[in-house]
Amino acid sequence: MKVPVTVLSNNVEIPVIGNGPGILDHSAKYVLNKSGLLYLSQRAYNKFWGRKRREKKYIDAIAHSFQAGFTLLDYSAAYGNEQLIGKAIKESGIDRKTLFLTTRISNGQQQKGNLREYFFNTLEKYGTDYVDLYMFHWPVTGVYLETWKQIEQLYKEGYCRAIGVANCHRHHLEEILRIADVVPQVNQFEVHPLFSQKPLIEYCKSQNIVVEAYTPIARFDDRLVRLPALKAIATKHNKTIVQVVLRWHIQNGIIPVVRSLNQKRQLENISVFDFELTIEEMQIIDGFNINSRLRYDPDNCDFSIL
């Protein structure tokens, strides 16, 4: 499947939906049995299945996402398994030039300051000589402006086709713009129908910054997925609730980064280009907003644990 693209401020094309496989160990807490989902502790899971088996399943899932059409890969050095991304790229058989590879510098790496060393280490693990999008993971107090200047330098040298930030409020962006030679092309932050972030999105658009949404389906929060109005819209279009929410993001000009290591779900998540929500349906979903942040607030969090 060929995913449509949108154009960043520097004329680089970026797919309008992405896959973020996340941390390897976070995918390994549940196994399926006849009675449903059975929780296992991480220690028990490691002992029972073994890390190598989990790594193989992780690599296979990412490779399948590429083959299904998810060319935009969202990843971060904070996840700690960049070499598995490189193996998945090779396994997929997909031409590197058709992929849109993202990585982000971790908070710990920002604080240590030697960004170039970490960046080129990532390139080696990915098995590539450039990334399509390079970002920082969080605006770490006291260092994120210096981090941005180092990111800019890598961009100027041609190692990144685009550069961006993540988890930035408007005031973070304004501070960056005061010292920037290059305006961030992307800002990734939490967006979903329970937390629509309209003012921040409008500000980003005013600065020609494309918005990526993480937690785009609100982690299947009951306050969203059980809404009768949302179920009715899904039934009308013969789509799942998740597909409707992803379509809502795309029609709002937001790039949802959805996480699934399940091959069937990956195909469902990318099958959102054969229907369109009406203006009225978009307004109904807009109305679900209750300003409910499900993840960390960049103005009130401990960067050392992120």
Protein Blocks (a to p, Z undefined) as FASTA:
>chain_A
ZZdddddfkopacdfbdcdebjfklmmmbccdfkbpadddfklmmmmnopklmmmmmmmm
mmmmmmnopabccddfklopmmmmmmmmmmnopafklpccdddddfklmmnopmmlmmmm
mmmmnopabdfbdcdfbdcehilmmmmmmmmmmmmnopafbdcdehiafklmmmmmmmpc
bdcfbdcddddfklnolmmmmmmmmnopacddehklonopaklmmpmklmmmmmmnopaf
klmmmmmmmmnopacddddfbfklmmmmmmmmlbccdfklmmmmmmmpgoiafbdcfklc
cfklZZ
